[in-house]
């Protein structure tokens, strides 16, 4: 998801999580990044997105 305005990611994230092993074969982990001012915050998880934390 790439947006040029502030966006609520919850709706898109639900479908994204399902693709991580439930509805598709993408099981190599996932990540998400947020711009914060001049910096960036990055979260990376090696588990499929369908697995609970």
PyMOL Python script that loads the backbone (N, CA, C, O; Angstrom):
from pymol import cmd

cmd.read_pdbstr("""\
ATOM      1  N   UNK A   1       0.850  -1.162   0.000  1.00  0.00           N
ATOM      2  CA  UNK A   1       0.000   0.000   0.000  1.00  0.00           C
ATOM      3  C   UNK A   1       0.895   1.224   0.000  1.00  0.00           C
ATOM      4  O   UNK A   1       1.756   1.373   0.867  1.00  0.00           O
ATOM      5  N   UNK A   2       0.698   2.072  -0.941  1.00  0.00           N
ATOM      6  CA  UNK A   2       1.487   3.289  -1.072  1.00  0.00           C
ATOM      7  C   UNK A   2       0.507   4.447  -1.217  1.00  0.00           C
ATOM      8  O   UNK A   2      -0.271   4.484  -2.171  1.00  0.00           O
ATOM      9  N   UNK A   3       0.535   5.396  -0.278  1.00  0.00           N
ATOM     10  CA  UNK A   3      -0.433   6.484  -0.277  1.00  0.00           C
ATOM     11  C   UNK A   3       0.263   7.825  -0.131  1.00  0.00           C
ATOM     12  O   UNK A   3       1.261   7.940   0.581  1.00  0.00           O
ATOM     13  N   UNK A   4      -0.259   8.827  -0.799  1.00  0.00           N
ATOM     14  CA  UNK A   4       0.319  10.156  -0.680  1.00  0.00           C
ATOM     15  C   UNK A   4      -0.461  11.033   0.287  1.00  0.00           C
ATOM     16  O   UNK A   4      -0.153  12.215   0.437  1.00  0.00           O
ATOM     17  N   UNK A   5      -1.475  10.462   0.949  1.00  0.00           N
ATOM     18  CA  UNK A   5      -2.248  11.155   1.972  1.00  0.00           C
ATOM     19  C   UNK A   5      -2.426  10.199   3.156  1.00  0.00           C
ATOM     20  O   UNK A   5      -2.336   8.986   2.966  1.00  0.00           O
ATOM     21  N   UNK A   6      -2.672  10.697   4.362  1.00  0.00           N
ATOM     22  CA  UNK A   6      -2.917   9.809   5.502  1.00  0.00           C
ATOM     23  C   UNK A   6      -4.056   8.828   5.190  1.00  0.00           C
ATOM     24  O   UNK A   6      -5.095   9.218   4.657  1.00  0.00           O
ATOM     25  N   UNK A   7      -3.846   7.561   5.529  1.00  0.00           N
ATOM     26  CA  UNK A   7      -4.782   6.508   5.140  1.00  0.00           C
ATOM     27  C   UNK A   7      -4.996   5.534   6.284  1.00  0.00           C
ATOM     28  O   UNK A   7      -4.064   5.259   7.039  1.00  0.00           O
ATOM     29  N   UNK A   8      -6.211   5.004   6.430  1.00  0.00           N
ATOM     30  CA  UNK A   8      -6.503   3.967   7.411  1.00  0.00           C
ATOM     31  C   UNK A   8      -6.120   2.627   6.792  1.00  0.00           C
ATOM     32  O   UNK A   8      -6.742   2.189   5.823  1.00  0.00           O
ATOM     33  N   UNK A   9      -5.119   1.987   7.335  1.00  0.00           N
ATOM     34  CA  UNK A   9      -4.591   0.761   6.734  1.00  0.00           C
ATOM     35  C   UNK A   9      -5.348  -0.501   7.165  1.00  0.00           C
ATOM     36  O   UNK A   9      -5.151  -1.560   6.569  1.00  0.00           O
ATOM     37  N   UNK A  10      -6.204  -0.411   8.182  1.00  0.00           N
ATOM     38  CA  UNK A  10      -6.865  -1.610   8.725  1.00  0.00           C
ATOM     39  C   UNK A  10      -7.615  -2.416   7.663  1.00  0.00           C
ATOM     40  O   UNK A  10      -7.500  -3.641   7.633  1.00  0.00           O
ATOM     41  N   UNK A  11      -8.374  -1.756   6.797  1.00  0.00           N
ATOM     42  CA  UNK A  11      -9.145  -2.460   5.775  1.00  0.00           C
ATOM     43  C   UNK A  11      -8.231  -3.222   4.826  1.00  0.00           C
ATOM     44  O   UNK A  11      -8.459  -4.407   4.583  1.00  0.00           O
ATOM     45  N   UNK A  12      -7.214  -2.583   4.287  1.00  0.00           N
ATOM     46  CA  UNK A  12      -6.299  -3.229   3.345  1.00  0.00           C
ATOM     47  C   UNK A  12      -5.443  -4.283   4.020  1.00  0.00           C
ATOM     48  O   UNK A  12      -5.095  -5.287   3.399  1.00  0.00           O
ATOM     49  N   UNK A  13      -5.099  -4.074   5.274  1.00  0.00           N
ATOM     50  CA  UNK A  13      -4.229  -5.004   5.984  1.00  0.00           C
ATOM     51  C   UNK A  13      -4.899  -6.350   6.215  1.00  0.00           C
ATOM     52  O   UNK A  13      -4.221  -7.377   6.223  1.00  0.00           O
ATOM     53  N   UNK A  14      -6.202  -6.370   6.401  1.00  0.00           N
ATOM     54  CA  UNK A  14      -6.929  -7.627   6.599  1.00  0.00           C
ATOM     55  C   UNK A  14      -6.780  -8.537   5.375  1.00  0.00           C
ATOM     56  O   UNK A  14      -6.500  -9.727   5.519  1.00  0.00           O
ATOM     57  N   UNK A  15      -6.965  -7.982   4.177  1.00  0.00           N
ATOM     58  CA  UNK A  15      -6.788  -8.762   2.948  1.00  0.00           C
ATOM     59  C   UNK A  15      -5.343  -9.153   2.734  1.00  0.00           C
ATOM     60  O   UNK A  15      -5.059 -10.255   2.264  1.00  0.00           O
ATOM     61  N   UNK A  16      -4.422  -8.258   3.077  1.00  0.00           N
ATOM     62  CA  UNK A  16      -2.991  -8.550   2.948  1.00  0.00           C
ATOM     63  C   UNK A  16      -2.610  -9.745   3.820  1.00  0.00           C
ATOM     64  O   UNK A  16      -1.890 -10.637   3.370  1.00  0.00           O
ATOM     65  N   UNK A  17      -3.090  -9.768   5.064  1.00  0.00           N
ATOM     66  CA  UNK A  17      -2.759 -10.865   5.978  1.00  0.00           C
ATOM     67  C   UNK A  17      -3.243 -12.206   5.437  1.00  0.00           C
ATOM     68  O   UNK A  17      -2.539 -13.208   5.558  1.00  0.00           O
ATOM     69  N   UNK A  18      -4.424 -12.238   4.849  1.00  0.00           N
ATOM     70  CA  UNK A  18      -4.963 -13.481   4.299  1.00  0.00           C
ATOM     71  C   UNK A  18      -4.084 -14.024   3.169  1.00  0.00           C
ATOM     72  O   UNK A  18      -3.973 -15.239   3.009  1.00  0.00           O
ATOM     73  N   UNK A  19      -3.464 -13.146   2.392  1.00  0.00           N
ATOM     74  CA  UNK A  19      -2.599 -13.591   1.292  1.00  0.00           C
ATOM     75  C   UNK A  19      -1.323 -14.249   1.812  1.00  0.00           C
ATOM     76  O   UNK A  19      -0.639 -14.943   1.059  1.00  0.00           O
ATOM     77  N   UNK A  20      -0.998 -14.044   3.071  1.00  0.00           N
ATOM     78  CA  UNK A  20       0.224 -14.608   3.644  1.00  0.00           C
ATOM     79  C   UNK A  20       0.067 -16.033   4.115  1.00  0.00           C
ATOM     80  O   UNK A  20       0.562 -16.373   5.190  1.00  0.00           O
ATOM     81  N   UNK A  21      -0.605 -16.885   3.354  1.00  0.00           N
ATOM     82  CA  UNK A  21      -0.706 -18.294   3.674  1.00  0.00           C
ATOM     83  C   UNK A  21      -2.103 -18.867   3.664  1.00  0.00           C
ATOM     84  O   UNK A  21      -2.258 -20.087   3.629  1.00  0.00           O
ATOM     85  N   UNK A  22      -3.128 -18.032   3.694  1.00  0.00           N
ATOM     86  CA  UNK A  22      -4.506 -18.550   3.680  1.00  0.00           C
ATOM     87  C   UNK A  22      -5.058 -18.600   2.269  1.00  0.00           C
ATOM     88  O   UNK A  22      -5.595 -19.629   1.859  1.00  0.00           O
ATOM     89  N   UNK A  23      -4.942 -17.514   1.514  1.00  0.00           N
ATOM     90  CA  UNK A  23      -5.510 -17.458   0.167  1.00  0.00           C
ATOM     91  C   UNK A  23      -4.449 -17.445  -0.927  1.00  0.00           C
ATOM     92  O   UNK A  23      -4.788 -17.435  -2.110  1.00  0.00           O
ATOM     93  N   UNK A  24      -3.165 -17.446  -0.550  1.00  0.00           N
ATOM     94  CA  UNK A  24      -2.085 -17.427  -1.535  1.00  0.00           C
ATOM     95  C   UNK A  24      -0.843 -18.066  -0.923  1.00  0.00           C
ATOM     96  O   UNK A  24      -0.859 -18.439   0.250  1.00  0.00           O
ATOM     97  N   UNK A  25       0.207 -18.193  -1.679  1.00  0.00           N
ATOM     98  CA  UNK A  25       1.410 -18.910  -1.253  1.00  0.00           C
ATOM     99  C   UNK A  25       2.544 -18.019  -0.749  1.00  0.00           C
ATOM    100  O   UNK A  25       3.681 -18.480  -0.654  1.00  0.00           O
ATOM    101  N   UNK A  26       2.269 -16.772  -0.428  1.00  0.00           N
ATOM    102  CA  UNK A  26       3.311 -15.866   0.045  1.00  0.00           C
ATOM    103  C   UNK A  26       3.560 -16.116   1.526  1.00  0.00           C
ATOM    104  O   UNK A  26       2.859 -15.565   2.376  1.00  0.00           O
ATOM    105  N   UNK A  27       4.566 -16.954   1.844  1.00  0.00           N
ATOM    106  CA  UNK A  27       4.807 -17.368   3.232  1.00  0.00           C
ATOM    107  C   UNK A  27       6.205 -16.994   3.713  1.00  0.00           C
ATOM    108  O   UNK A  27       6.693 -17.581   4.679  1.00  0.00           O
ATOM    109  N   UNK A  28       6.864 -16.033   3.064  1.00  0.00           N
ATOM    110  CA  UNK A  28       8.248 -15.711   3.385  1.00  0.00           C
ATOM    111  C   UNK A  28       8.398 -14.586   4.404  1.00  0.00           C
ATOM    112  O   UNK A  28       9.504 -14.078   4.589  1.00  0.00           O
ATOM    113  N   UNK A  29       7.339 -14.190   5.057  1.00  0.00           N
ATOM    114  CA  UNK A  29       7.401 -13.082   5.997  1.00  0.00           C
ATOM    115  C   UNK A  29       6.843 -11.819   5.370  1.00  0.00           C
ATOM    116  O   UNK A  29       6.431 -11.813   4.210  1.00  0.00           O
ATOM    117  N   UNK A  30       6.836 -10.757   6.146  1.00  0.00           N
ATOM    118  CA  UNK A  30       6.252  -9.514   5.661  1.00  0.00           C
ATOM    119  C   UNK A  30       6.854  -8.341   6.419  1.00  0.00           C
ATOM    120  O   UNK A  30       7.550  -8.519   7.419  1.00  0.00           O
ATOM    121  N   UNK A  31       6.578  -7.154   5.931  1.00  0.00           N
ATOM    122  CA  UNK A  31       7.052  -5.943   6.592  1.00  0.00           C
ATOM    123  C   UNK A  31       6.164  -4.764   6.244  1.00  0.00           C
ATOM    124  O   UNK A  31       5.398  -4.808   5.281  1.00  0.00           O
ATOM    125  N   UNK A  32       6.273  -3.718   7.030  1.00  0.00           N
ATOM    126  CA  UNK A  32       5.514  -2.500   6.794  1.00  0.00           C
ATOM    127  C   UNK A  32       6.375  -1.322   7.231  1.00  0.00           C
ATOM    128  O   UNK A  32       7.120  -1.416   8.207  1.00  0.00           O
ATOM    129  N   UNK A  33       6.272  -0.226   6.513  1.00  0.00           N
ATOM    130  CA  UNK A  33       7.054   0.967   6.842  1.00  0.00           C
ATOM    131  C   UNK A  33       6.145   2.187   6.884  1.00  0.00           C
ATOM    132  O   UNK A  33       5.179   2.278   6.128  1.00  0.00           O
ATOM    133  N   UNK A  34       6.459   3.116   7.768  1.00  0.00           N
ATOM    134  CA  UNK A  34       5.711   4.366   7.916  1.00  0.00           C
ATOM    135  C   UNK A  34       6.682   5.531   7.858  1.00  0.00           C
ATOM    136  O   UNK A  34       7.740   5.490   8.487  1.00  0.00           O
ATOM    137  N   UNK A  35       6.335   6.565   7.114  1.00  0.00           N
ATOM    138  CA  UNK A  35       7.097   7.807   7.143  1.00  0.00           C
ATOM    139  C   UNK A  35       6.734   8.561   8.416  1.00  0.00           C
ATOM    140  O   UNK A  35       5.559   8.672   8.763  1.00  0.00           O
ATOM    141  N   UNK A  36       7.738   9.075   9.107  1.00  0.00           N
ATOM    142  CA  UNK A  36       7.524   9.889  10.299  1.00  0.00           C
ATOM    143  C   UNK A  36       8.428  11.116  10.193  1.00  0.00           C
ATOM    144  O   UNK A  36       9.620  11.046  10.492  1.00  0.00           O
ATOM    145  N   UNK A  37       7.861  12.219   9.772  1.00  0.00           N
ATOM    146  CA  UNK A  37       8.676  13.422   9.576  1.00  0.00           C
ATOM    147  C   UNK A  37       9.703  13.183   8.487  1.00  0.00           C
ATOM    148  O   UNK A  37       9.348  12.832   7.362  1.00  0.00           O
ATOM    149  N   UNK A  38      10.963  13.367   8.810  1.00  0.00           N
ATOM    150  CA  UNK A  38      12.037  13.123   7.842  1.00  0.00           C
ATOM    151  C   UNK A  38      12.552  11.689   7.898  1.00  0.00           C
ATOM    152  O   UNK A  38      13.413  11.311   7.103  1.00  0.00           O
ATOM    153  N   UNK A  39      12.032  10.885   8.833  1.00  0.00           N
ATOM    154  CA  UNK A  39      12.505   9.511   8.999  1.00  0.00           C
ATOM    155  C   UNK A  39      11.481   8.479   8.573  1.00  0.00           C
ATOM    156  O   UNK A  39      10.440   8.801   8.001  1.00  0.00           O
ATOM    157  N   UNK A  40      11.803   7.232   8.866  1.00  0.00           N
ATOM    158  CA  UNK A  40      10.954   6.100   8.493  1.00  0.00           C
ATOM    159  C   UNK A  40      10.990   5.083   9.623  1.00  0.00           C
ATOM    160  O   UNK A  40      12.044   4.844  10.212  1.00  0.00           O
ATOM    161  N   UNK A  41       9.849   4.485   9.928  1.00  0.00           N
ATOM    162  CA  UNK A  41       9.776   3.420  10.927  1.00  0.00           C
ATOM    163  C   UNK A  41       9.461   2.132  10.174  1.00  0.00           C
ATOM    164  O   UNK A  41       8.494   2.083   9.415  1.00  0.00           O
ATOM    165  N   UNK A  42      10.268   1.088  10.376  1.00  0.00           N
ATOM    166  CA  UNK A  42      10.155  -0.162   9.627  1.00  0.00           C
ATOM    167  C   UNK A  42       9.954  -1.333  10.580  1.00  0.00           C
ATOM    168  O   UNK A  42      10.689  -1.483  11.557  1.00  0.00           O
ATOM    169  N   UNK A  43       8.960  -2.156  10.292  1.00  0.00           N
ATOM    170  CA  UNK A  43       8.685  -3.367  11.062  1.00  0.00           C
ATOM    171  C   UNK A  43       8.808  -4.550  10.101  1.00  0.00           C
ATOM    172  O   UNK A  43       8.218  -4.535   9.021  1.00  0.00           O
ATOM    173  N   UNK A  44       9.573  -5.575  10.491  1.00  0.00           N
ATOM    174  CA  UNK A  44       9.766  -6.760   9.653  1.00  0.00           C
ATOM    175  C   UNK A  44       9.503  -8.002  10.499  1.00  0.00           C
ATOM    176  O   UNK A  44       9.972  -8.093  11.633  1.00  0.00           O
ATOM    177  N   UNK A  45       8.756  -8.956   9.952  1.00  0.00           N
ATOM    178  CA  UNK A  45       8.463 -10.208  10.636  1.00  0.00           C
ATOM    179  C   UNK A  45       8.766 -11.361   9.682  1.00  0.00           C
ATOM    180  O   UNK A  45       8.274 -11.355   8.553  1.00  0.00           O
ATOM    181  N   UNK A  46       9.559 -12.347  10.097  1.00  0.00           N
ATOM    182  CA  UNK A  46       9.907 -13.457   9.214  1.00  0.00           C
ATOM    183  C   UNK A  46       8.793 -14.491   9.034  1.00  0.00           C
ATOM    184  O   UNK A  46       8.871 -15.334   8.141  1.00  0.00           O
ATOM    185  N   UNK A  47       7.746 -14.432   9.888  1.00  0.00           N
ATOM    186  CA  UNK A  47       6.651 -15.392   9.786  1.00  0.00           C
ATOM    187  C   UNK A  47       5.605 -14.933   8.769  1.00  0.00           C
ATOM    188  O   UNK A  47       5.502 -13.737   8.495  1.00  0.00           O
ATOM    189  N   UNK A  48       4.833 -15.855   8.208  1.00  0.00           N
ATOM    190  CA  UNK A  48       3.747 -15.473   7.298  1.00  0.00           C
ATOM    191  C   UNK A  48       2.768 -14.525   7.984  1.00  0.00           C
ATOM    192  O   UNK A  48       2.554 -14.618   9.193  1.00  0.00           O
ATOM    193  N   UNK A  49       2.186 -13.628   7.230  1.00  0.00           N
ATOM    194  CA  UNK A  49       1.277 -12.642   7.812  1.00  0.00           C
ATOM    195  C   UNK A  49      -0.008 -13.251   8.369  1.00  0.00           C
ATOM    196  O   UNK A  49      -0.692 -12.614   9.171  1.00  0.00           O
ATOM    197  N   UNK A  50      -0.344 -14.466   7.961  1.00  0.00           N
ATOM    198  CA  UNK A  50      -1.564 -15.110   8.460  1.00  0.00           C
ATOM    199  C   UNK A  50      -1.377 -15.660   9.875  1.00  0.00           C
ATOM    200  O   UNK A  50      -2.365 -15.886  10.574  1.00  0.00           O
ATOM    201  N   UNK A  51      -0.124 -15.882  10.318  1.00  0.00           N
ATOM    202  CA  UNK A  51       0.136 -16.409  11.654  1.00  0.00           C
ATOM    203  C   UNK A  51      -0.044 -15.326  12.703  1.00  0.00           C
ATOM    204  O   UNK A  51       0.401 -14.196  12.507  1.00  0.00           O
ATOM    205  N   UNK A  52      -0.699 -15.661  13.826  1.00  0.00           N
ATOM    206  CA  UNK A  52      -0.832 -14.663  14.886  1.00  0.00           C
ATOM    207  C   UNK A  52       0.523 -14.378  15.524  1.00  0.00           C
ATOM    208  O   UNK A  52       1.452 -15.182  15.441  1.00  0.00           O
ATOM    209  N   UNK A  53       0.610 -13.228  16.153  1.00  0.00           N
ATOM    210  CA  UNK A  53       1.862 -12.828  16.807  1.00  0.00           C
ATOM    211  C   UNK A  53       2.115 -13.690  18.014  1.00  0.00           C
ATOM    212  O   UNK A  53       3.121 -13.510  18.701  1.00  0.00           O
TER     213      UNK A  53
END
""", "prot")
cmd.dss("prot")
cmd.show_as("cartoon", "prot")
cmd.util.cbc("prot")
cmd.orient("prot")
